[in-house]
Structures are given as C-alpha cells and as structure tokens.
Amino acid sequence: MKIAILSRDGTLYSCKRLREAAVRRGHTVEIIDPLSCYMNINPAAPSVHYKGRQLPHYDAVIPRIGSAITFYGTAVLRQFEMLGSYPLNESVAITRARDKLRSLQLLARQGIDLPVTGFAHSPDDTSDLIDMVGGAPLVVKLVEGTQGIGVVLAETRQAAESVIDAFRGLNAHILVQEYIKEAKGADIRCLVVGNKVVAAIERQAKPGDFRSNLHRGGQANQITITEREREIALQAATTLGLDVAGVDILRASRGPLVMEVNASPGLEGIEKTSGVDIAMLMIKWIELQALPGFCLKTGG
C-alpha cells in the first residue's frame, strides 16, 4: 500500500513509529505537511498538490493533525477522502472530537457518564454557573485549550468566580466541570484501535498539580482496567466515529467518567509504559479496512 502521514513534524515519536511499522509491513510511506498542501476543488478532477507537484493516489492517509491546524488540516484530509483514500479517523470525526462542547454533548446524548459540566461564554450569573456544577472546588477549561493548557483548578468559590470572570474578559468560551477529588490527580488513558482497547495506562499528576497530562510533567504507570472502563472507552470512541482514539477516564466514586476523547493521541508515553506495539496495530487496522485481502495474503 501507499500510505501518507499528515503531520507538520515527521521527527515526532508517533510519526517515526508509524512509518517504521508501515515499512516493516511492506508499505511505502510519505510524510506530508498539511499546511504546505493546496487543493484543486474540481468535481471533474480533484487533486492535492504539495511543493510544486500533484500528489499521487494513496491507499490510506493517517492524520496526525495538531489542534492548532484543525481547520485546514481536516480540509486537506477531506480532499484525500474525496480522492478515495481510506482515512484512519475521518475528517468529520476529528472535528467532532476537537470541539469539546460538541463532543461532550454527543457523549451525554448516548448516556455516557461524564463529570457534571457547564458551558458558558459570558455568564450574567457566575454564582449560578458555579452552583450548577456542584460548587467549588471546580475545574475551569478554555474550550480551545489542549494538553492541559488553559485548565485551572479553582479551590474556593471566590477563586472560581475570579477565574471565570477573567476568562470572560478574554471573550473566551469556557467549560466549568466538577472536580473529582477522589481521582487524586490521576486519570486513565485508554488507547482504542478499531473495536478494541489495545492498551491503557494511568497518568498521575506531578506533586502540586492536578493535570495528569504527560506534557505537563505527569507520570505514566501500568494499570489494569475494569470491564466497565473498557466498555465506556469503546462506546466513547464509537460515538464520535473514531477508529483510533485516546479516551481519558476518571475513576469517581460513582463509577468511571469520560473526561475527554483525543482524536490524535500520542504514542510515546503509552507504548513505552505498556510495552504494546500500538503503531503496528494501527497499521494492521488500516490494512484490514483499506485492503481487506492484504492481511490474509501476508498472514497478518
């Protein structure tokens, strides 16, 4: 197969691992910066051009699109979809997951348990918004934030009002969520590939912080998840239409709660901690979907 990886930086761990796994399976791989692509939106002969040349047909495209370039990156992915390439995560599923409000609404509509969440832009009654999610302590998030950026724990009501008012002054959309104290700064990252949770790790926030993101200095540990946690991770990924997803779960006293679903999960922390070759599993899933006879021919 000919596979394209859409990424701004081919030196990143995830891109290198995906390329290695694809090459080991006998595929040819090209890493393409989506921002350097330009497209011919022509119903008779649509095409994608890159650095002065028209790109060939790819059997599959792996989107590794950062949140900062979601709009243009998914537009490029849509063009490849028009050209008949199989996308490992469709453009519509990525945009669905990147919109935090929309994704939470979709998950809630399917009855998936979540932390109590309020959404606001310019609340006239900050106090009522705080009461709606159970009062302080609570978590305030910028809707556009990623990797723990724009996430604040307000431990008192006064602090919560100050943070919400400050974000309101920035003309920003915000999420206000109940703080799950019993999670003790830890969450579970479940990595879904196709119809299975292929790996899971516990991420523990560094001392003095409550954000467990590895980019923020969190520590990863091996963990065994429950059957309910496995079910809720699969249900969350399926609800958003993602073939590959990082589903973040909090262990609350009332049961597992989905905190967020990541459409482009990093592989480094979870591969090194779990010992699972996730990149290879992703390539094998592509083979199964894009060329169903390939695995049979190669014994994969």
N, C-alpha and C positions, 0 to 999 in steps of 0.2 A: 504493500500500500504506500501511497504518497500521503504524508501527514504534514500539516502546517501547525506550528505552535504560535499563537498570537501572544506576544509578550514584548514589553519595552526593554527587557534586560535578559538576554539569553544566558548570562552568567549566574543567575539566581539558582539556588539549590533545586527548586522544584522543576525548573526548565531543564537543567542538566540531567536530572534523574529521569524525566520523561523521555528525553532524547535518547539516553543510554538504553532505556528499556525498549523503546521502539526499534532502535538499531539492532539490539540483540534478537528481536523477533523478525528481523529481515526487512524492515521497512526503511524507506528514505524519509528524512525529516528536514524541514526548513523552519527556522525561527524567524518570524516576521514581526516588525514593529507596526502595530496597527495605526499609529499616528502618522506613519510615513506612507500609508496606503491611500490611494484615491480611486474613486469608483466611477464607472460609466453606468448610469441608471437608464438602461436602454432595454425595452421589452423584447426587442429582436435579438440583441447580442449584448447582454450584461457582462461586465468584466470588472476585475480588480487589477489595478496597476500598482507597481512598487518599484521605486528607484529607477524609473525610466523604462520598465518592461511590464508587459502584461503577464500576470501570474498564470501558471497552468492550472488544470483541474486537480484538486486534492480530494482524495477519498474521504479524509476526515480532517477536522480542524479542532484543535484543543485550545480553548480560550483561557488565557491567564491574564485577564484584563483587570488592572487595578481600579479601585473605586474612583480615583480622580479622573479617569478617562472612560467612565462607563458609557456616556452618551455616544461618543464617536467609536469607541471600541465595539459596542454592540451593533452599531450601524454597519461596521465592516463585517462583523460576524454574520449579520443578516444577508449581506451580499453573497458571502460564501454559501449560505444556506440556499439562496436563490439559484446558485450555480450547481446545486446538487451535492455539496459536501455534507457529510454527517458531522454535526456539532456535538462535542462532548460538553453538554449543557447548552441548550438553545438560548438564543439572544433574549427571547421573551421571559424565560425562566430567570436569567441573570438579572434583568431589570426588575423583575418581580421581587427577587431576594434583596437587591440593593436598596429598594425603597422600604425602609424599616417599618413605617406605618402600614403600608400595604401588606407586607409580609405578615406582620402580627395580626392584622385583620383577617387575612386568609386562614392563618393557623387557628385563630379563635373561632372562625366560622365552622371549622372542621372539628371543634371540640377539643383541640389540643391544649393541654394545661400550660399556662403562662404566668409569670408574675403579674400582679394587678398593675395595669399600665394606663396612664393618662397621656393624652396628646394635646398640645396647645401651640398657639402662635403668639397671641397677645392676650393672655387671660386677664379679664377685668377683675376676677376674684381669685387671687393667688391662693388665699386661705382655703377656698372651696376645692381647688385643684389638689392641694396637699391632703385634705381630708378624704378626697375621692380614692386615693391610693393607700389610705390607712395611716397617714401622718408620718412624722419623722421617727427614725431615720429613713431616708429615701434616696433614690438614685436619680440624677438628672442627666439626660443624654442629649447631645445635639444629634438630630436626625442624620445629618451629613457626616458624622464622626465615624472613624474606623480605627481598628487596632487599639482601642482603649482611649483614643484621643477624643476630647470633648465629653468625657464621662466624669461626673463629680458625685461623691457621696456627701450628702448633707445630713449631719448627725443630729441637728436640732431644728426645730420649726423656724427659728429666726434665720438660721443658715440657709434652710431650704428656700425661704422667701427671698433672701438676698440673691441666691444663685439664679432662681427663676427670673427675678426682675432684671438681673444682669444679662441673662440670655435674651430676655425680651427686648432689652435695649439694643441688642445686636441684630434685631429683626430676624431672629432665627426660629426655625421650627424645633420644638423640644419634645422629648418623651420623659415622663415622670413615672418611675417604677418603684414598687415596694422593694425594700431592702430585705433580702433573705438572709437573716442573721445566722441561722443555723448552718448555712453553707460554709461559713468561716473563711471567706475569701477564696474558695475553691470552686471550680466547675469541671464538667466532664466534656471533652471534645470527642464526639463520635464521628468517625470518617465513614461516610456512606459511598459505596461504589455500586451502581446498578441497584440491585434488590437486596443488598447485604450491608450490614455494618462490618467492615473489614478490620477495623482497629479502633481502639478507644484509649484515651489517656486522661489522667486527672491533672489539671493545671492549678497550681497553688500560687496565690499572690505573694510577692515578696513582703517581708515584715514592714508594717506601716502603710501598706497599700491594700486595696480591696480588689483591684483589677488583676485578673489572673492571666491576661494576655502575655505570651512568651516574649513579644516585642517590648513589653513594659517591664521585663525582668522576672516574670513568673517562672516557676519551676515545674517541669513535667515529670510525672510518675506513672508507672504502670498501674492499671486498675482492671478489675473485673466488673462489668456492668450487669445489671439485672435484666431479666427478660422484658420487663416493662420499659426500662430505659432504651433497650434495643428497639422495641416496637414504636416508641414515641419518636425516636430518631428517624426511623424509616418513614413513618407517617408524615413527619415534618418535611423531609426531602421530597416525598411524593406529592404532597400538597402544593409545593412551589414548582414542581415539574423538573427537579434537578436530578440528573444521573449521578453527579458527583457533588457531595456537599459535606461541609463541616458543621455538624449540629451541636450547639453548645447547650448543655443541660445543667441546671442547678438541682442539687438534692435538698428539697424542702421537707419540712415535717409532714406536709400533706401529700408528698409524692414528687416525682420528677417534673421539673418545669423547663420548657424550652425557652432559652434566653435569646438566642439568635441563630440564624442559618446562614452560613457563609458559602457563596457560590464559587469561590476560588480559593479553597483552603490551602495553606502552606503545607508542604510535606515534610520539611526537615525535622521539626520537633516530634511529630507523631511517628515518623519512620524510625528515627534513632531511638526513641523511647520504647516503642512497641516491638521493634525488630521485624515488622511486616513490610514486605516489598510492595508498597501501595502503588508506586509508579507502574510496575509490571501489571498489577491487577487492573489499572486504568486502561492500559494498552490492550489487554486481553478483552476488556469490556467493549472497547472500540471495535476490535476485530469481530466480535460477536454481533454487533449492531450494524456495522458498515459493510462487512463481508462475511455473512453467516457461515459460508463454507470454509473460511480460512482456518479456523481452529480445528476443524475436522481433518484438513489436509496436513496441518503441522502437528497434530496430536496435542494441541494446547488446551 
